[in-house]
Amino acid sequence: MVAFKRPDRMPLMRGGDDGSDEPGTFDFLGFTIHWARSPMTGKWVVKMRTAADRFRRALRSISQWCKSHRHEPLGMQQHALNQKLRGHYGYYGRKGNRARCASLQYLAVLEWWRWLRRRSQRGLSWDAMSRLLQRYPLLTTAVARPA
């Protein structure tokens, strides 16, 4: 059981089960459900973000794919990475989770760059990677909106 009451209605519990005064969180279907203040009204609302273990798994999957396909043509690599990012955004792209999706996109770029640098002994500078990203851009975050 997790104490998941609105933080302003929680009794002061100094040194609870985990030793913190923070309201409880829990993971469900790949999301961490938590309380946060609404930026518009300042009221407490329930929010969701990508669970840490799912985020690490997605990044590890991208890294392993980049490692095993680093010698493929760049257009094919870009297409496959965009498919992976589109799938992640499709599931985890929820209101309030934009920062996590954006950080996955940024870390995917770093992983792609990491493995492209290993294609030759000369490496690949960040300037060259920036030019490559202009020619072969990766998808940016797309937060799903309620219909």
Backbone as a printed PyTorch tensor [residue, N CA C, xyz], in Angstrom:
tensor([[[  0.8360,  -1.1750,   0.0000],
         [  0.0000,   0.0000,   0.0000],
         [  0.8830,   1.2420,   0.0000]],

        [[  0.4990,   2.1950,  -0.8230],
         [  1.2310,   3.4510,  -0.9240],
         [  0.3120,   4.5750,  -0.4730]],

        [[  0.8070,   5.4230,   0.4050],
         [  0.0330,   6.5940,   0.8090],
         [  0.0370,   7.5630,  -0.3700]],

        [[ -1.1430,   7.7840,  -0.9520],
         [ -1.2160,   8.6330,  -2.1400],
         [ -2.3060,   9.6830,  -1.9660]],

        [[ -2.2540,  10.3700,  -0.8530],
         [ -3.2020,  11.4530,  -0.6270],
         [ -2.6130,  12.7410,  -1.1640]],

        [[ -3.5070,  13.6880,  -1.4230],
         [ -3.0400,  14.9850,  -1.8690],
         [ -2.1140,  15.5560,  -0.7910]],

        [[ -0.9540,  16.0880,  -1.1700],
         [  0.0420,  16.4970,  -0.1800],
         [ -0.4540,  17.5180,   0.8360]],

        [[ -1.3490,  18.4180,   0.4680],
         [ -1.8200,  19.3940,   1.4470],
         [ -2.8280,  18.7830,   2.4250]],

        [[ -3.3040,  17.5660,   2.1310],
         [ -4.2330,  16.8810,   3.0320],
         [ -3.5690,  15.7520,   3.8170]],

        [[ -2.2720,  15.5600,   3.5840],
         [ -1.5510,  14.5080,   4.3040],
         [ -1.1860,  14.9960,   5.6930]],

        [[ -1.3270,  14.1450,   6.6920],
         [ -0.8320,  14.5400,   8.0120],
         [  0.6930,  14.5910,   7.9760]],

        [[  1.2610,  15.4240,   8.7910],
         [  2.7200,  15.5160,   8.8200],
         [  3.2830,  14.2030,   9.3430]],

        [[  3.9860,  13.5120,   8.4810],
         [  4.5590,  12.2170,   8.8470],
         [  6.0770,  12.3540,   8.7830]],

        [[  6.6570,  12.7040,   9.8490],
         [  8.1140,  12.8220,   9.8810],
         [  8.7180,  11.4280,   9.9370]],

        [[  9.6060,  11.1530,   8.9980],
         [ 10.2840,   9.8590,   8.9920],
         [  9.3300,   8.7110,   8.7530]],

        [[  8.6140,   8.7420,   7.6320],
         [  7.6920,   7.6650,   7.2850],
         [  8.4500,   6.4040,   6.9390]],

        [[  7.8340,   5.5440,   6.1440],
         [  8.4440,   4.2770,   5.7770],
         [  9.7780,   4.4770,   5.0750]],

        [[  9.8240,   5.4520,   4.1700],
         [ 11.0640,   5.6690,   3.4340],
         [ 11.8770,   6.8130,   4.0220]],

        [[ 11.4240,   7.4040,   5.1090],
         [ 12.1870,   8.4500,   5.7740],
         [ 12.0250,   9.8280,   5.1630]],

        [[ 11.0980,  10.0020,   4.2300],
         [ 10.9360,  11.3040,   3.5940],
         [  9.5550,  11.8650,   3.9100]],

        [[  9.4020,  13.1480,   3.6900],
         [  8.1200,  13.8060,   3.8890],
         [  7.3770,  13.9730,   2.5690]],

        [[  7.8810,  13.4170,   1.4890],
         [  7.2860,  13.5620,   0.1690],
         [  6.0520,  12.6740,   0.0470]],

        [[  5.0610,  13.0970,  -0.7440],
         [  3.9080,  12.2320,  -0.9750],
         [  4.3160,  10.9980,  -1.7690]],

        [[  3.5450,   9.9350,  -1.6210],
         [  3.8760,   8.6760,  -2.2660],
         [  3.7820,   8.7300,  -3.7760]],

        [[  4.5500,   7.8850,  -4.4210],
         [  4.4760,   7.6980,  -5.8640],
         [  4.3770,   6.2100,  -6.1170]],

        [[  3.9340,   5.8470,  -7.3060],
         [  3.9180,   4.4410,  -7.6700],
         [  4.0450,   4.3170,  -9.1760]],

        [[  4.5220,   3.1650,  -9.6080],
         [  4.6730,   2.8800, -11.0310],
         [  3.4970,   2.0290, -11.4960]],

        [[  2.9840,   2.3930, -12.6840],
         [  1.8580,   1.6570, -13.2570],
         [  1.9270,   1.7770, -14.7700]],

        [[  1.9870,   0.6470, -15.4610],
         [  2.0140,   0.5850, -16.9180],
         [  3.1290,   1.4300, -17.5290]],

        [[  4.2830,   1.4490, -16.8940],
         [  5.4380,   2.1660, -17.4410],
         [  5.4970,   3.6270, -17.0720]],

        [[  4.5620,   4.1040, -16.2740],
         [  4.5550,   5.4910, -15.8250],
         [  4.7600,   5.5410, -14.3210]],

        [[  5.3730,   6.6070, -13.8420],
         [  5.4180,   6.9000, -12.4260],
         [  4.3360,   7.9380, -12.1690]],

        [[  3.3950,   7.5930, -11.3230],
         [  2.2900,   8.4760, -10.9880],
         [  2.7030,   9.2520,  -9.7440]],

        [[  2.5840,  10.5890,  -9.7990],
         [  3.0340,  11.4150,  -8.6770],
         [  2.1870,  12.6790,  -8.5820]],

        [[  2.3090,  13.3630,  -7.4510],
         [  1.6330,  14.6380,  -7.2360],
         [  2.5710,  15.7660,  -7.6170]],

        [[  2.0080,  16.8180,  -8.2100],
         [  2.7890,  18.0200,  -8.5260],
         [  1.8260,  19.2030,  -8.5620]],

        [[  2.3840,  20.3810,  -8.4940],
         [  1.5540,  21.5880,  -8.5760],
         [  1.3310,  21.9610, -10.0330]],

        [[  0.1090,  22.3540, -10.3340],
         [ -0.2250,  22.7890, -11.6800],
         [  0.4470,  24.1340, -11.9530]],

        [[  1.1200,  24.2760, -13.1040],
         [  1.7690,  25.5570, -13.3790],
         [  0.7730,  26.6870, -13.6080]],

        [[ -0.4390,  26.3630, -14.0350],
         [ -1.4450,  27.3920, -14.3180],
         [ -2.1450,  27.8840, -13.0450]],

        [[ -2.6170,  26.9430, -12.2430],
         [ -3.4260,  27.3200, -11.0870],
         [ -2.6960,  27.1890,  -9.7680]],

        [[ -1.6430,  26.4060,  -9.7230],
         [ -0.9180,  26.1950,  -8.4720],
         [ -1.5550,  25.1510,  -7.5790]],

        [[ -2.6060,  24.4980,  -8.0650],
         [ -3.2710,  23.4590,  -7.2790],
         [ -2.5500,  22.1260,  -7.4680]],

        [[ -2.7600,  21.2200,  -6.5110],
         [ -2.1700,  19.8940,  -6.6130],
         [ -2.9160,  19.0670,  -7.6560]],

        [[ -2.1610,  18.4180,  -8.5540],
         [ -2.7350,  17.5520,  -9.5770],
         [ -1.9100,  16.2710,  -9.6520]],

        [[ -2.5330,  15.2100, -10.1300],
         [ -1.8410,  13.9430, -10.3430],
         [ -1.1710,  14.0090, -11.7120]],

        [[  0.1180,  13.7000, -11.7620],
         [  0.8510,  13.7280, -13.0170],
         [  1.5050,  12.3810, -13.2720]],

        [[  1.8980,  12.1850, -14.5370],
         [  2.5700,  10.9520, -14.9340],
         [  3.8650,  11.3070, -15.6520]],

        [[  4.8900,  10.5200, -15.3890],
         [  6.1380,  10.6360, -16.1340],
         [  6.6200,   9.2190, -16.4230]],

        [[  7.5020,   9.1040, -17.4100],
         [  8.0410,   7.7980, -17.7660],
         [  8.7780,   7.2080, -16.5710]],

        [[  8.4860,   5.9810, -16.2420],
         [  9.1640,   5.3070, -15.1350],
         [ 10.6470,   5.1660, -15.4620]],

        [[ 11.4780,   5.2680, -14.4410],
         [ 12.9280,   5.2640, -14.6280],
         [ 13.4170,   3.9870, -15.2990]],

        [[ 12.8700,   2.8290, -14.8980],
         [ 13.3320,   1.5790, -15.4920],
         [ 12.9510,   1.4820, -16.9650]],

        [[ 11.7840,   1.9920, -17.3570],
         [ 11.3840,   1.9730, -18.7650],
         [ 12.2080,   2.9520, -19.5860]],

        [[ 12.5510,   4.0840, -18.9810],
         [ 13.3810,   5.0680, -19.6720],
         [ 14.7640,   4.4800, -19.9570]],

        [[ 15.3590,   3.8510, -18.9400],
         [ 16.6740,   3.2230, -19.1210],
         [ 16.6150,   2.1120, -20.1570]],

        [[ 15.5320,   1.3340, -20.1370],
         [ 15.4010,   0.2470, -21.0950],
         [ 15.3190,   0.7790, -22.5220]],

        [[ 14.5580,   1.8570, -22.7290],
         [ 14.4350,   2.4480, -24.0630],
         [ 15.7840,   2.9870, -24.5380]],

        [[ 16.5120,   3.6550, -23.6590],
         [ 17.8100,   4.2100, -24.0360],
         [ 18.8190,   3.1010, -24.3130]],

        [[ 18.7880,   2.0390, -23.5140],
         [ 19.6990,   0.9140, -23.7340],
         [ 19.3880,   0.2330, -25.0610]],

        [[ 18.1090,   0.1200, -25.4020],
         [ 17.7100,  -0.4800, -26.6670],
         [ 18.2110,   0.3510, -27.8540]],

        [[ 18.0930,   1.6580, -27.7550],
         [ 18.5870,   2.5380, -28.8180],
         [ 20.0980,   2.4150, -28.9510]],

        [[ 20.7870,   2.3830, -27.8260],
         [ 22.2480,   2.2810, -27.8550],
         [ 22.6980,   0.9620, -28.4840]],

        [[ 22.0660,  -0.1360, -28.1090],
         [ 22.4420,  -1.4330, -28.6760],
         [ 22.1440,  -1.4790, -30.1660]],

        [[ 21.0290,  -0.8800, -30.5810],
         [ 20.7090,  -0.8620, -32.0010],
         [ 21.7530,  -0.0450, -32.7580]],

        [[ 22.1120,   1.1200, -32.2340],
         [ 23.1150,   1.9620, -32.8950],
         [ 24.4580,   1.2390, -32.9950]],

        [[ 24.8050,   0.5040, -31.9670],
         [ 26.0700,  -0.2370, -31.9700],
         [ 26.0740,  -1.2970, -33.0670]],

        [[ 24.9910,  -2.0390, -33.1950],
         [ 24.9760,  -3.1400, -34.1550],
         [ 24.7110,  -2.6900, -35.5920]],

        [[ 24.2300,  -1.4680, -35.7910],
         [ 23.9220,  -0.9820, -37.1390],
         [ 24.7190,   0.2590, -37.5120]],

        [[ 25.8380,   0.5020, -36.8540],
         [ 26.5710,   1.7470, -37.0870],
         [ 27.1750,   1.8510, -38.4800]],

        [[ 27.3340,   0.7400, -39.1920],
         [ 27.9270,   0.7910, -40.5300],
         [ 26.8780,   0.8270, -41.6410]],

        [[ 25.6160,   0.8750, -41.2650],
         [ 24.5450,   0.9960, -42.2530],
         [ 24.5220,   2.4210, -42.8150]],

        [[ 23.8800,   2.6460, -43.9490],
         [ 23.7550,   4.0130, -44.4830],
         [ 23.0040,   4.9220, -43.5060]],

        [[ 23.3730,   6.1870, -43.4920],
         [ 22.8070,   7.1310, -42.5270],
         [ 21.3010,   7.3100, -42.6910]],

        [[ 20.8170,   7.3000, -43.9110],
         [ 19.3800,   7.4330, -44.1310],
         [ 18.6010,   6.2960, -43.5090]],

        [[ 19.1320,   5.0750, -43.6040],
         [ 18.4730,   3.9270, -43.0070],
         [ 18.5210,   4.0220, -41.4800]],

        [[ 19.6530,   4.4750, -40.9470],
         [ 19.7670,   4.6370, -39.4970],
         [ 18.7650,   5.6720, -38.9860]],

        [[ 18.6730,   6.7920, -39.6880],
         [ 17.7460,   7.8460, -39.2800],
         [ 16.3090,   7.3300, -39.2980]],

        [[ 15.9470,   6.6020, -40.3370],
         [ 14.5970,   6.0690, -40.4520],
         [ 14.2780,   5.1310, -39.2850]],

        [[ 15.1940,   4.2420, -38.9570],
         [ 14.9580,   3.2840, -37.8800],
         [ 14.9030,   3.9860, -36.5240]],

        [[ 15.7930,   4.9500, -36.2980],
         [ 15.7640,   5.6790, -35.0280],
         [ 14.4690,   6.4840, -34.8880]],

        [[ 14.0090,   7.0720, -35.9840],
         [ 12.7510,   7.8100, -35.9340],
         [ 11.5830,   6.8830, -35.6200]],

        [[ 11.6220,   5.6590, -36.1330],
         [ 10.5660,   4.6990, -35.8080],
         [ 10.5670,   4.3820, -34.3180]],

        [[ 11.7580,   4.1970, -33.7600],
         [ 11.8570,   3.9060, -32.3290],
         [ 11.3520,   5.0830, -31.5010]],

        [[ 11.7490,   6.2930, -31.8710],
         [ 11.3020,   7.4740, -31.1330],
         [  9.7960,   7.6940, -31.3020]],

        [[  9.2620,   7.4600, -32.4970],
         [  7.8310,   7.6260, -32.7290],
         [  7.0350,   6.6520, -31.8570]],

        [[  7.5060,   5.4320, -31.7310],
         [  6.8270,   4.4630, -30.8710],
         [  6.8600,   4.8810, -29.4160]],

        [[  8.0030,   5.3880, -28.9730],
         [  8.1180,   5.8410, -27.5870],
         [  7.1970,   7.0310, -27.3390]],

        [[  7.2150,   7.9950, -28.2520],
         [  6.3570,   9.1710, -28.1040],
         [  4.8810,   8.7830, -28.1600]],

        [[  4.5570,   7.7930, -28.9690],
         [  3.1660,   7.3760, -29.0850],
         [  2.6100,   6.8430, -27.7810]],

        [[  3.4500,   6.1460, -27.0180],
         [  2.9750,   5.6000, -25.7510],
         [  3.1970,   6.5640, -24.5940]],

        [[  4.4170,   7.1060, -24.4910],
         [  4.7770,   7.9270, -23.3380],
         [  4.5400,   9.4190, -23.5720]],

        [[  4.1580,   9.8160, -24.7730],
         [  3.9520,  11.2320, -25.0710],
         [  2.6360,  11.7280, -24.5110]],

        [[  2.6020,  11.9430, -23.2210],
         [  1.3970,  12.4130, -22.5430],
         [  1.6440,  13.8040, -21.9980]],

        [[  0.5560,  14.4910, -21.7510],
         [  0.6450,  15.8240, -21.1690],
         [  1.4020,  15.7370, -19.8400]],

        [[  2.3970,  16.5760, -19.6740],
         [  3.2010,  16.5660, -18.4560],
         [  4.4380,  15.6920, -18.5510]],

        [[  4.6160,  14.9670, -19.6460],
         [  5.7750,  14.0800, -19.7910],
         [  6.7080,  14.5580, -20.9020]],

        [[  6.5500,  15.7860, -21.3350],
         [  7.3480,  16.3010, -22.4430],
         [  8.8440,  16.3220, -22.1050]],

        [[  9.1910,  16.6690, -20.8780],
         [ 10.6020,  16.7590, -20.5060],
         [ 11.2890,  15.3960, -20.6150]],

        [[ 10.6040,  14.3400, -20.1880],
         [ 11.1960,  13.0020, -20.2750],
         [ 11.3630,  12.5750, -21.7300]],

        [[ 10.3720,  12.8770, -22.5650],
         [ 10.4740,  12.5250, -23.9870],
         [ 11.5860,  13.3270, -24.6570]],

        [[ 11.7100,  14.5930, -24.3070],
         [ 12.7660,  15.4290, -24.8790],
         [ 14.1380,  14.9410, -24.4400]],

        [[ 14.2630,  14.4980, -23.1980],
         [ 15.5610,  14.0090, -22.7520],
         [ 15.9200,  12.6950, -23.4380]],

        [[ 14.9200,  11.8510, -23.7470],
         [ 15.2160,  10.6280, -24.5020],
         [ 15.7070,  10.9830, -25.9050]],

        [[ 15.0810,  11.9750, -26.5280],
         [ 15.5050,  12.3770, -27.8670],
         [ 16.9370,  12.9080, -27.8340]],

        [[ 17.2590,  13.7220, -26.8410],
         [ 18.6090,  14.2710, -26.7070],
         [ 19.6230,  13.1530, -26.4630]],

        [[ 19.3030,  12.2340, -25.5690],
         [ 20.2300,  11.1370, -25.2800],
         [ 20.3480,  10.1810, -26.4640]],

        [[ 19.2900,  10.0380, -27.2620],
         [ 19.3710,   9.2180, -28.4770],
         [ 20.3410,   9.8410, -29.4700]],

        [[ 20.3230,  11.1700, -29.5860],
         [ 21.2830,  11.8570, -30.4540],
         [ 22.6990,  11.6070, -29.9660]],

        [[ 22.9190,  11.6880, -28.6580],
         [ 24.2580,  11.4450, -28.1110],
         [ 24.7130,  10.0110, -28.3520]],

        [[ 23.7930,   9.0600, -28.2020],
         [ 24.1540,   7.6580, -28.4540],
         [ 24.4700,   7.4310, -29.9350]],

        [[ 23.6900,   8.0160, -30.8110],
         [ 23.9440,   7.8910, -32.2520],
         [ 25.3130,   8.4660, -32.5760]],

        [[ 25.5960,   9.6250, -32.0200],
         [ 26.9040,  10.2650, -32.2370],
         [ 28.0200,   9.3920, -31.6860]],

        [[ 27.8090,   8.8240, -30.5120],
         [ 28.8200,   7.9600, -29.8860],
         [ 29.2120,   6.8080, -30.8080]],

        [[ 28.2070,   6.1590, -31.4030],
         [ 28.5040,   4.9950, -32.2290],
         [ 28.9520,   5.3810, -33.6320]],

        [[ 28.5180,   6.5400, -34.1280],
         [ 29.0320,   6.9860, -35.4300],
         [ 30.4990,   7.3820, -35.3370]],

        [[ 30.9350,   7.8880, -34.1980],
         [ 32.3540,   8.2500, -34.0220],
         [ 33.2560,   7.0300, -34.1080]],

        [[ 32.7230,   5.8750, -33.8310],
         [ 33.5360,   4.6580, -33.8250],
         [ 33.6160,   3.9890, -35.1870]],

        [[ 33.0260,   4.6230, -36.2070],
         [ 33.0770,   4.0320, -37.5490],
         [ 34.4510,   4.1610, -38.1740]],

        [[ 35.2370,   5.1120, -37.7340],
         [ 36.5770,   5.2800, -38.3040],
         [ 37.5240,   5.7700, -37.2180]],

        [[ 38.8130,   5.7860, -37.5370],
         [ 39.7940,   6.2460, -36.5640],
         [ 39.8200,   7.7640, -36.4590]],

        [[ 39.2460,   8.4540, -37.4340],
         [ 39.2380,   9.9170, -37.3960],
         [ 38.1520,  10.4570, -36.4810]],

        [[ 37.1510,   9.6700, -36.1890],
         [ 36.0740,  10.1190, -35.3280],
         [ 35.0840,  11.0070, -36.0670]],

        [[ 34.2590,  11.6890, -35.3110],
         [ 33.2340,  12.5650, -35.8620],
         [ 33.0520,  13.7120, -34.8760]],

        [[ 33.3660,  14.9240, -35.3020],
         [ 33.2450,  16.0670, -34.4030],
         [ 31.7780,  16.4110, -34.1770]],

        [[ 31.5250,  17.2000, -33.1410],
         [ 30.1520,  17.6020, -32.8680],
         [ 29.6480,  18.5360, -33.9590]],

        [[ 30.5330,  19.3470, -34.5510],
         [ 30.1220,  20.2060, -35.6650],
         [ 29.6370,  19.3580, -36.8440]],

        [[ 30.3830,  18.2970, -37.1470],
         [ 29.9670,  17.4060, -38.2290],
         [ 28.6500,  16.7060, -37.8810]],

        [[ 28.4810,  16.3520, -36.6080],
         [ 27.2280,  15.7130, -36.1860],
         [ 26.0670,  16.6980, -36.3040]],

        [[ 26.3020,  17.9530, -36.0100],
         [ 25.2480,  18.9690, -36.1490],
         [ 24.8180,  19.1020, -37.6050]],

        [[ 25.7860,  19.0830, -38.5160],
         [ 25.4480,  19.1350, -39.9390],
         [ 24.6950,  17.8710, -40.3640]],

        [[ 25.1100,  16.7400, -39.8200],
         [ 24.4360,  15.4770, -40.1260],
         [ 22.9840,  15.5130, -39.6390]],

        [[ 22.7580,  16.1060, -38.4500],
         [ 21.3930,  16.1870, -37.9130],
         [ 20.5270,  17.1490, -38.7110]],

        [[ 21.1360,  18.1210, -39.3710],
         [ 20.3440,  18.9930, -40.2370],
         [ 19.8810,  18.2360, -41.4800]],

        [[ 20.7260,  17.3560, -41.9550],
         [ 20.3720,  16.5820, -43.1430],
         [ 19.4830,  15.3860, -42.8010]],

        [[ 19.7680,  14.7540, -41.6510],
         [ 18.9990,  13.5840, -41.2020],
         [ 18.4400,  13.8670, -39.8030]],

        [[ 17.3990,  14.6850, -39.6850],
         [ 16.8990,  15.0550, -38.3510],
         [ 16.1460,  13.9010, -37.6830]],

        [[ 16.2540,  13.8680, -36.3450],
         [ 15.4740,  12.9150, -35.5670],
         [ 14.1960,  13.6070, -35.1060]],

        [[ 13.1540,  12.8060, -34.8910],
         [ 11.8690,  13.3560, -34.4560],
         [ 11.9920,  14.0300, -33.1010]],

        [[ 11.2770,  15.1390, -32.9610],
         [ 11.2160,  15.8030, -31.6680],
         [  9.9720,  15.3250, -30.9290]],

        [[  9.8180,  15.7730, -29.7170],
         [  8.7120,  15.2960, -28.8880],
         [  7.3830,  15.7150, -29.4940]],

        [[  6.4450,  14.8060, -29.3840],
         [  5.0740,  15.0630, -29.8340],
         [  4.1480,  14.6110, -28.7180]],

        [[  3.6510,  15.5540, -27.9670],
         [  2.8040,  15.2140, -26.8300],
         [  1.3830,  14.9980, -27.3180]],

        [[  0.8080,  13.8580, -26.9360],
         [ -0.5570,  13.5270, -27.3490],
         [ -1.5340,  14.4700, -26.6610]],

        [[ -2.5100,  14.9310, -27.4030],
         [ -3.5430,  15.8240, -26.8520],
         [ -4.8580,  15.0570, -26.8030]],

        [[ -5.6400,  15.3090, -25.7650],
         [ -6.9260,  14.6130, -25.7030],
         [ -7.8390,  15.0210, -26.8540]],

        [[ -8.5430,  14.0550, -27.3900],
         [ -9.4130,  14.3310, -28.5500],
         [-10.7400,  14.8980, -28.1500]]])
